[in-house]
Amino acid sequence: MSIPTTLDRVTPEWLSSVLDTEVGSVRVDRIGADRGFTSECGLVAADGLDLEFVVKLPRPDHWERSLREIRLLETVNLPVRAPRVLSSDFAASDRRTAILMSRACGEPGDVVAGTTADRLASLISDLADLHAGFRSPTALEKLEWLPRWGAGTTGAEHPHIRRVERYASRIGPFLANHGRTAPAWSMGLLETAAIDLEERLGRLADLPPTLIHGDAHLDNIVFKKDTATWLDWQSASRGPGLYDVVRLLGETIDITDDLAQARRLVQRWANGLRSAGVPEDEIEREIDHLPDMAVAVLVGFVSGYGTRTDLAERERRMVARAVSPEGLFGFVRHLAA
């Protein structure tokens, strides 16, 4: 039976085949339509089943990433809350995947609206638990099937040159498409980030790896009181945990309110690693590269959005916040100074 390519093709017959149980009439309500997801997601309620669940239909160009998410959630005992995979269906011939996942009940996080200081601190503690749990060689050996974050082109004399050149080519389009409300110093910030970028990326690639979420921001969180469920693990990789921390803080903190809060939260993450027995020299080495990582997150953001002109309204507001003095641009400007 063909894998559904859109939510309106999620039928009782297909659900019955993948769940191996008789399913009656089906209702599918789309979720996250305004969030620029790389998958079409819907909340499913069906006669014959006593639970609601989520169906996730990734785009064909995210075929490998969708398989990564399935394998991770099915085989890795994560120390943070994450959805359970109930079933999955895939077809290599047309690079299609459908994933049935447990529903994360609660209040969706929101990059545009931000969150409370207590919730943000709790998320940082979650990341410390995640990163501490997979730093040992034994733990990492079991994750060798995951790609290495920031490794560049293996064996090349300049392994990061493609990323450097891509960023350089996106600065102009980014400012043309999204820089109307950006502060006057934005061009200088982006041009400065390009200086010695290859060396920065090389230093980050040499940091001790662990399991990272790879897309740690509020839109991938569901809160139930102050407990978080982490969604969307398709970008999970082996890399420096600092990437998750800087990505989350850079897209969440209002930097004009309290720069010291960002540094306190980085220390909270470091203290979580210490409590789990991570060697002090490894922790300090990673924190020393905070400016490099801030630049890397900025580079990824600009490269990803540089040529995009098809943003939905909510995405436009998210980018507008990022380029503001209190958003990601201000965050990087302060930390990389």
PyMOL commands that set and color helices and strands:
alter all, ss='L'
color gray80, all
select helices_A, chain A and resi 7-9+12-19+60-75+117-132+137-141+161-178+186-194+197-205+218-220+242-250+259-275+280-288+290-305+313-322+328-335
alter helices_A, ss='H'
color red, helices_A
select strands_A, chain A and resi 26-31+39-46+53-58+85-91+96-102+107-108+210-212+221-224+227-230+237-239
alter strands_A, ss='S'
color yellow, strands_A
deselect
rebuild
show_as cartoon
